[in-house]
Amino acid sequence: MKISFDGQVAVVTGGGGGIGRVQAIELARRGASVVVNDVGGLNRPEGPSADDVVNEIRAAGGTAVASYDTVATPEGGQAIIQCALDNFGTVDAVLHYAGTWRSVLFDDMTADQLDPVLDVHLRGGFFVTQPAWPVMKAKGYGRIVLCSSSTGVFGRRFGSNYSAAKAGLLGLGRTLSLEGAEFGIRTNCLLPIARSSVQKYRSDFPTAMLADYKVTGLPRPIPEEATTERLVPLPTYLASRECSVNGEAFSGGGGRFARVFVGVTEGWLSEADVEPTAEDIAQHLDQIEDRKSFLVPGSIYDELRHIAERIAKRDGIELPPVVLED
């Protein structure tokens, strides 16, 4: 099976360097017309720009245009999608890689270090997908890939602002997958592990944060094998017509690809007509934390239904069927 983007239009934010650059080039190589979006020079003045990537794509026979608007404002997000509409008439895929770092301990976090990270990562996810949404709904097709992070799931020191923003993208992706399913729009999240952009701009790493990585036993923060080229096949698939998954999150790095999920353990259910206490929680904590059996809800309603079923089973009653009202 050959995955092709012939006749499709893709928007790649943060496309001037790092993962975004490799992604934009790969999509163009597979036939997409690409909007390469990057404000350029904000955190990496010595790095490549959207123009450089566009020139590289065109030199290889591909089709691309540059966009310099920020994802951090509604106006910027609208302008990015409008660039796709003005130049190519539509948008089929949005891949949101734009990002910024302000890596400090939580003790030292200020609003000036929090707001830019939330603006670019999380709000940017809203602002660049929202204007593309009605276009995708009208055509009954769309693919959205949001660049989250393992930091947003598992955390790391020096990353409270970053992890909060990336976790927010996971929630956004889940909800977009539910709201877009009936319109043929599929949304998934990428949790990348790639070393090129991180190693090139090592000044972004606080000294103490580099020291934290020593406990991994690795010679460098990210394995040498974890290149952007080894990562990009995953989001390329997620952005394609062939993508069959929706609302999921995937980790990729060093040629290893895996699903990341949030589950709910079977847990402990208190006795009927007995108010549980904090002491009960302490007594049953092992059962509450036991991961031998767990549920991966498709939405909040799946968990609510599971709780209702547990209560009904405990009380020996029949749960009424679900009735959907118009």
Number of C-alpha atoms within 10 A of each C-alpha: 4 6 13 18 21 13 10 20 25 29 31 28 31 30 33 29 23 22 25 26 26 17 26 32 24 18 27 26 18 16 19 24 27 31 30 31 33 29 19 21 12 10 13 16 9 11 16 17 23 27 20 16 24 27 16 15 22 15 10 12 12 19 21 28 21 24 27 20 19 25 31 24 17 16 14 18 25 19 21 28 26 18 23 25 16 10 14 19 10 19 26 26 29 26 30 29 27 27 23 18 17 21 21 21 16 12 8 9 16 12 8 9 16 19 15 19 24 22 20 24 27 28 21 26 31 21 24 28 25 15 18 25 22 11 17 21 16 11 14 14 20 26 25 29 25 26 27 31 24 20 18 21 17 9 16 15 14 21 20 21 24 29 23 19 25 28 20 18 26 25 13 19 27 20 14 20 22 16 14 21 17 12 15 17 23 30 31 28 30 28 26 23 23 24 21 17 15 15 15 13 13 11 10 16 18 15 10 12 18 13 11 14 14 12 8 10 8 11 10 13 18 19 14 14 13 19 20 24 18 17 25 24 15 19 23 20 14 26 23 21 17 12 16 9 12 21 22 19 25 21 19 23 23 19 16 12 16 12 12 15 11 10 13 15 15 18 16 16 14 15 11 10 6 7 8 12 10 7 9 12 14 10 11 14 13 12 15 16 13 14 14 8 10 13 14 12 16 12 12 8 10 13 16 12 14 14 14 13 15 16 17 14 12 13 11 9 10 9 13 7 6 7 6 5 4 3
